[in-house]
């Protein structure tokens, strides 16, 4: 789903159907920000009343939403929902839902992995991407993340998802360096990132090094941006824009050229030290080629914007990008 262009109602329908489906046994959900009268959490309450085992992981330190989240903790517990109030020492910022259904004597998992909150109010105003999948390689690892929330001492290996703070920067460093190796061999190489904030010094150094190796680095960063593009001999191959239009650009998409077969991820976390070291964030690979190409196409469309885009440059001029003559 691409919110707000697609309706958040589809996800609500998914939860409501799960709440009444006699074959559904478990529903698990992470909560960071929800609407004050949340249809999402009301669906969880209904599921618990219907005998489902429901787990809600509610982050009490969600800035500006602490009071609302505390009220929901009490209401959900009264309905019989198991509530975990975050993880000690970490902020739970991942956007995960997992429904378990009994099919032919086996558990089948259905996961929702997104870049934005399960919030029907902001889903009308923020751009976000959300993958719904029954791919067992992905859903099995989502289940491991929920197991960690219950047993914080138990950290499982992840081969598909990228889960901070356990993997932190390592997978991104590896992918950036691979593009740099391709560029040094004279092959096409690119790193395209769309983020809210880019401020992690370690990964910024990796991007500088990749740019110097000849990798095409394109950045769409809406808010905090600590990399300086366009500096001779430092960031010649790096370009960056900020895009603020009709909706709040909240989606986070990571694209690595991979020799012509792009590796595409969506992620709940920005590239900031706090997201890598102090939060539980989840990035998910998009394996379906049609969906990956769709995300690449959206990035291209936004990169070519000449209506709302402003250019990040060494002078911090914040100048608007204008169409070419006659364009």
Helices and strands as residue ranges (DSSP letters): E 2-3, H 9-20, E 24-31, H 39-49, E 53-58, H 66-78, E 82-84, E 91-92, E 96-103, E 106-114, G 122-124, E 126-133, H 136-150, E 162-164, H 170-184, E 190-195, H 201-212, E 216-221, E 238-243, E 248-249, E 253-256, G 258-260, E 263-267, H 273-277, E 279-285, H 289-303, E 309-311
